[in-house]
Amino acid sequence: MIINRSIPLIEETNAKESRPLYFVKKGDNDRLRELSGDHWPYLKAQRAEIKQKEFFLLPSNEGISGAIFCYDNEKNPDAYGCLAQKLPEGAWFPHAQDETILEALFLGFCLEAYRFSLSHRSSHDAMDQKKPAGCQLIVPSFFARDKLKNLKSLVQTIWLGRDLINMPANLLGPQELAQKAAKELRKRGAEVDIIQGEALEKNYPCLAAVGAGSDRKAVVLSAKWKARDNAPLIALAGKGVCFDTGGYDLKPSASMLKMKKDMGGAALMLGLACALIDTHQDVAIELRIGCVENSVSGHAMRPGDVLKTRQGLTVEIGNTDAEGRLVLCDLITELGELKPEVIVDAATLTGAARVALGPDLPALFCNNEILANQIINIGGEIFDPLWRLPLWPGYESWLKSKVADCNNISMRPMAGAITASLYLQKFVPNNQKWVHIDSYAWNDDDRPGHPQGGEMMAMRTLFSLFSGNFTVES
């Protein structure tokens, strides 16, 4: 079950009645006075220091005649997110000629308008729920249609990913995740294969071992799509752990509460693939999603077990709660065999990344300086940031094992995000460009444009990276 809802944007040609929404740079009191006209004393009475307030409703004899929003940075979508909650119901026409403001406005407004609930109660009855947006924005006729198409695709695929992350684990197990992903990809024209059973055990032995402890069997979704022959091949891999108990290295109950989000990397890679296909970007895509549940049973892997990977390396299990890298290593190996332009994997991989960077900054690991700088710069420009951490070779020895080629964890209680990435790097072919994103995939609190719950961090940055003519110098 995925929540269906419409994007709250109306094209001007389809609009009937609306009220004006004006924009003023914060601190520009002259412009604010000009727009408010006879209402200036009323606005001024609302707050002695006008520049400290960002939103004003203009009264009329019939109720509300319009609204004024004071922005700080016209390019930041988050700045406009609050309007989805502040504007009264109805259609609003944004009076702005700058497409930069409009693009950020539409994106931030739509991302804030998202809400997830499986409750049969109305939104007014639901406790501690911010109301879903009952207002819509009108898209002026001069706003570029290609920008609107890309923006709508981004919103739809971000909402899709948020829905998947928010879905309770009893409703979204490995099979359900794979089937939902397959449905979304097939309707977009992608070729999809669902791999399970003996074929999965043969081709993804490490991933199969992670899923062996659950009655809900592991699945790998394999998909491909291309805009044209010889388009640059982008290989995507997502960690789809639908629930993570930690296995025999059982998580404390407090740490298990949000583990339905442990498939956030899979949601991100699926959403990215769908957005690139929707906008018909000039790329070819190979997508792999490893859908598993990490449970405790007589069939579950144990600490001290030694597993064989698809690549042939043997791995000693130092901790069964370090399962995400075991899921990804077989997927990365397979994608590397295709010799793509770049491999991108995403996962809610380590708590260490959150200790280092907090919940809002995904950690970026990349073996190519130019590509890493591209990603960081794009993220900064569009307010979807990542922070790069090093693939420090000095810590590779921390993954040594006395009984296998390597261990799945470091025996030192430091640099956990780095050593996890160094483990994954063992499965990346030499000279292969590779990006690894370690994301929290969750908003702990409501922020404008980011409702509490599942989040598609780095989605817009990756979409921008692969849009247009994607190239990376050697």
N, C-alpha and C positions, 0 to 999 in steps of 0.2 A: 504493500500500500504506500503510494507516494502522493503527497498533497498536490492537487492541481489548483493553480491560481493564475490570474492574468497579470501581465505587466501593466502598471498604472500609468501608461503613457497613451495619449490620444493625439493622432495627427490632426493638424489644424483643419484640414478639409472635412474631417468627420466631427469636428467640435460644434456644439450648439451654443450653450450659454457658458460663460466663464467670468471669473473675477481676476483682476490684474495682480501680478506678483512682481514687485520692483526690487532692484538690487542696488546697494550702496556700499562703497568701500568703508570699512570701519573707521570712524573718526572723521568722515566727511560730513560734518553737520550741516554745511551749506546745501549740499545735495539732498540731505534728509529733510531739511526745512522746505526746500523747493517741492519735493514730492508730496510732503504731507499737507502743504497748503494751509487751509483753515484749521486743520487738525493738529498743527504744530503745538499749540498750548496743551492739547490733550496728550500728545506723545511726551512732551517735556515733563508733564505732571506724573507720568508713569515712572520716571526715574530722573533724578537730578542730573546725573551724568549720562547723557544719551549714549556716549561712545561705549559704555559698559554693557549695553543691551543690544542684542543682535536681531531681534524679531519684534515687529509691531503690527497689530491689526488696525486698519482704518475703519472707523465707524460710519454708518449712514443711517438715515431714517428707517430703512428697511432691515438694518442689522449691521452687516460687515460689507464694506465697499471694496476692500482690497487689503494687501499686506506688503510690508517692506522687510527685506532681509539684509542685514549688514554682514558682508563676508570679510574674512581676513586674508585668505589666500584663494584667489579665484580658480586655481587649478586643482585644489584638493577636494576630491569627492566627499570625503568624510565631513567637510564643513557644512555640506548641504543636507546631510542625512537627517538632521533633526526636523527638517521641514515635513517629512512624512508623518511626524507625530504632532507638529504644531499647527499645520494648516487645517482649518475646518473642512468638513466634507464638501465635495463638489469639485468642479474643474477649475484649474488655475492657469492663467496664461503668463508665462515668464517674459517680462519686458527687458530683454537683454539682446543686444546685437552681436555680442562676442560669442562665437561658437565654443571658445575655451570654457567660458562660464556655463554655457548650456550643456556641454558634454559632461562636465563634472557634476552639474546639478542633476541631470537625468540619472547618471550612474549612482551617485550617493543617495538620491531619493529612492531609487528602486531597491538598492541593497538594504536600506533601512526598512522598506515596506515589507520585507520578508518576515513571516512568522510561521512557526511550526507548532502544531498541536494535534493530538489525537483525541482530544476531549469532545464529548457530545454536548457539553455546555456551551452557551454562547460566549463570545469574547467578553461580554460585560459581566458574566457570572464567574469567569475563571479568575481565581485568586492570583495575585502577583503577576498578572499578565498585562503588558502594555498593549493598548488596543492596536489592531491591525489598521493600516492606513485606509481611511475612507475617502481620500482625496486623490485626484489625478492631475498630472501635468499635461499641458498641451504642447506638442512639438511644433514650433513655427515652420511654415512652409519653406523657408530659406535654409533650414538645417539640412546638411548633406545627407542624402538617403543612405549612402554606403556607411557613414558613421553611425546612423541610426540602426542599420542592420547589424553591424558589429556589436554595438552596445546592447541591443536586445539579446543577441546570441550569448554574450558574456553574462548578462543577468540571468537568462534561463539556465545556463549551465552551472553558474554559481549556486543558484537556487536548487538545482538538481543535486549537486554535491552536498550542500547543506542538509537537504532532506535525507540523503543516505546516511550521513554522519549522525544526524539526530535520531534516526530510526532505532528503536529499542532492539537489542540483540535477539530477542525471541521472535521478532518479526523480520529480521534481516540476518540470516545465517549465510554460510558460504554459498549454498545453492541459490538462495534468493538474490544475493549480491551479483553472482555471475549471470543469472537470468535477467535481472534488471539491466545490467550493463549491456548484455547481448541485445535486448530489446531496443535500447537507445541507439546502439551502433548500427543494428540492421536497418532500422527505419531511416538511417542516414546513408545507406548504401554500402556500408563496410562489410567485408567478409569476416565471419565470426566462427570460431570453433570452440567448443567446450570440452576440456580435457579432464578426465577423471579416471578412477579405478586403476587398472594395471598400466594403462598408458601414462598416467600421472606418476605412478611409482617408478616407472622406468625412466622417464624423461626429467622428472623433478624430484629426485630421491630425498633431498634435504627438506624441501617444502612438504613432501608427503609425510615425513617423520614428524613435523610440527603438527600436522592435522590428524595424526593417527590416534591421538588421545581422545578425540571427540566422536560422538555418534553422528554428528553432522559432518559428512565427508568433505574432504578438501577438493577444490576445483581450481583449475587454471583457465582463465579466459584468454584466448588468443584472437587478435583482430588485426586486420590490415585494410588500408585504404590509400589511394593515391590520386592526386589531382591530375597527373599526367605521367607518361613514361619518362623515366630519368629525372623525376623530381627528387630533390634532396631527401634522403630517408632519415626520419626522426624516430628513434626507438624509445618507447615509454614503458616503465615498469612501476607498478604500484603495490604496496603492501596492503593486503586486504584481510587483516586479522579482525574478524567480526566481533570477537570477544576474546580478551586475554586475561586468563586467571593467573598467569605466570607459570602454569604447569606445576611440577613438583616443588619448584622454588616459588611457592604460592605468594601472591601479593597480599599485603595487609588489606583489610576490607575498605579502608579509606582510599587506597590507591586503585581499587577495583571499580569504584563507583562510575568513573567516566570511560571505562574500557570498551564501551560500544563504539567509541570514536577511534579505536585502534585500526580502523580501515580507512582513516582519513587520507592516506597516501593514494589508495586505490581510487577514492572519490575524486581527488585532485587530477590524477592522470586520465580518468574517464572524462571528467569535465573538460579538460584541455583538449583531448582528442575530439570530443563532440563540437567544441567551439571552433576548432580549426577546420573541421569538415563543414560545419554550417556556413562558414564564411568562405569556403572553397580556397583556402590558402594554398600556395604553390609548394606543397610538401607531399611526401609519402609518409605514412604512419604505420609503424608496427607497435602494437600495444599488448602488454602482458599484465594481467592482474592475478595475483596469487590470493585466492579466497580460502581462508582456513579459520579454524577456531582452536585456540590453545587451551586445552582442558586437562584435567587430571583423571586418569583411569589406569587400569591394568595394561592398556595399550600405549600409554603416553611415553614419550622419551624421558630418560632419566639423567640426572647429573652423572657425568662420567661416561655416558654412552659415546661411541664414536660413529659418526655418520659419514657416508660417502656422498660427495656432491656430483652434480652433472659434469663439472669440469674434471673430476677425478681426484681432487684433493680430499683428504680425510680431515674431519673436524671433530675435536673432542668437545663435548657439551659441558662447559664450565658452569653454565646457568641456563635453566630451561626458560627463564623469563627474557632471555636475549634471543627471542625467536624470530623477530622481524628480519634480521640479517640473514637468517637461514632461509626464510621465504624468498628474499630478494636475490640471494647469490645464484640460485639456479636460473632465475629469470634473466639476470644480467648476463650470465654465461650464454644462454640461448640467443639473446639479442646481439651479443658481441659476434656471434657466428655469422650474422647477416651483414657485418661491416657497414653499419650506418654512419651517417654524418656525425651524429651525436647520440649518446645514450643518456636519458634523464630518468632517474628513479626518485620516488618520493615516499616518505614513510613517517609515521609518528614513532620514531625509532628509539630515542633515548631521553630519559629524564635529565641526563647531564647537559643536553643542549638547552633545556629550560632553566637549569641552574645558571648556566653561563649567560643566556640571552633573555630569559623571561618568556612569558607566553606569547608576546606579540611579534617577535622577530624569529622567523625560520632561519635555521643555520644552513649556509651554503657551503658545500665542498665541491671543488672543481679541479681537474688536473690540467686545465688550459687557462693561462693567464688572460688572454684576450677575451675568451668566452666568459670567464668569471667577471671581468670588468664590464662587459656588455650587460650582464644580468644585474649587477649591482647598480650600474648607472641607470638602467631602465627602471628598476624598482624605486630608486630615489626620485626620478622624474615624475612617475605616475602615482606615487604615494602607496606603493605596495612593496615595502622594503624587505630585503634579506640582509644578513650579515655573514660575511665569509669567515670561516674558521680553517685552519691549515691542515693539510694532509701531511702531518709532521712525521718524516720517515724515522726519526729517532725513537718513536714509540712502537715501531713494528715488532720489535723483539718482545714486547709485552704480551703478544698473542701466541707465544711459543707453547708447544705442548710436548710432553715427554713420550706420549703414546700415539700422536697423530701429527699430521702436517701442520695443524694450527689449532688454537682454541677459539671458541666463539666469543669469549670475553677476555679482557685483561685481568690479571690477578692483582693489579694495583688500583686503588680506589680514586683514580684521577683520570682526567682527560677522556671520559667515557664516550663522548660524542666523536672524538677524534679516532679513538681506537676502533669504534664501530665502523667508521668510514674506511679506515685502513683495512679492516676485514673485507669489506665490500670491494675495495680496490684490487684485492687479490684475484678477483674474477673478471676484471676489466682487461681486455686484450691490450698489449703494448701499442702505443701510438693511437689508441682509441679515445676520442674526446668524450668526457663523462662528467655528468652533473648529478650530485646527490643532495637532496633537500630533506632536512630533518625538521619536521613541523609539529606544532602542538595541535593544529587543526581544530581549535576550540576557543571561544570567547567566554571567559569566566564571568564577565559582567557585560551589561548593555553599554555600548558606546555608539555614537552616531554612525550609522552605516554598518554597524557590526552588532546585531542582536545577540544576546546570550545564547550559546549553543555552538553547533558545528560551524566551522569556517574554512574557506578555501584560500588559505594564505598562499601567496605567490602565483595564484592563478592568472591574474591580469598581467603580471610581469612576464610569465612564460608565454602567454598568448601574444603579447607585443613582440617578444623575441622572435617568434616563429611566423609573425605576420609579415607580409610583403616579400621581399627578396632576402631570404635567410641565407647568410654566409658567415663562416668563421675562418679567419686566416689561420694558417698553420703556426 
